[in-house]
Amino acid sequence: MQGETSAGSPAKTGQGSTGTLGKVLAVLETVVSADRPLRFSDILVLSDQPRGTLHRQLSHLVEEGMLTQDRELRYEPGLRLLKFAHRSWSKNRFRAVAQPHLRRLHEETGETVHLGVLNGTEIIYVDKVESRQTVRMESQIGNASPVYCTGLGKAALCALPPARLAEVLAALVFHRFTENTHLSVASLGSDLDAARGRGYAFDREEHEAEIRCVAAPIHDAGFDLVAAVSVTGPAYRVTMEQLEIWAAPVRRTAVAISEDVDIRLGPGGRFS
């Protein structure tokens, strides 16, 4: 995968950047391009910046909301950066390619359709077609959710090559959202094996109580970007039997988007 060393760590980025802004952007790119949250020591090795300078740069990026720190003081993309990402996605070619397919899937199912992109251990919602129903799932483009308890996230994980999947699984920190949430790699792994075998993944009220979905991976041969598409609805209206029925059109939609990406954006899907 581009942007990583042979050991699976993020490659050094921004080498040759000059000026304060260029160096800060290089640090930001290092964190954003990583498949897992990075510690200060990781960034220090990857950035070639003096310790004191790097500490100030990271502090400024956290203060401005471009980066955030988790409970273990590891750095990852912040909410302000996600807002910028959402604005850029609104004009993105990948989103434009996918939109007609999302609308057709919405017309076929009548429920909320999501398009998500894998970012480290999270799935970011980059597009959405809202349900026609009065009661529907509350979600926003640009928001991120954990991969281990969402249909989109699990479907995207199924598209990863083994080495990259192992890196993501190793970086997971599990949190119980509902009584159905996976709380271990072993439990999640069994679910992924089943999803990979049938070609689609479920969210069985794992992230939000009374919310279910079925999702399928969008394959990019170059693995530059890993994505998924899903249909989501409230459990009282969307039974598991109904999700099984919708699995076929969801898979067709994912395949159609993948094929359109290859045709319109070229091999490897350079989404820019």
Secondary structure, 3 states (H helix, E strand, C coil): CCCECCCCCECCCCCCCCHHHHHHHHHHHHHHHCCCCECHHHHHHHHCCCHHHHHHHHHHHHHCCCEEECCCCCEEECHHHHHHHHHHHCCCHHHHHHHHHHHHHHHHHCCEEEEEEEECCEEEEEEEECCCCCCCCCCCCCCEEEHHHCHHHHHHHHCCCHHHHHHHHHHCCCCCCCCCCCCCHHHHHHHHHHHHHHCCEEEECCCCCCEEEEEEEECCCCCCCCEEEEEEEECCCCCHHHHHHHHHHHHHHHHHHHHHHHHHHCCCCCCC
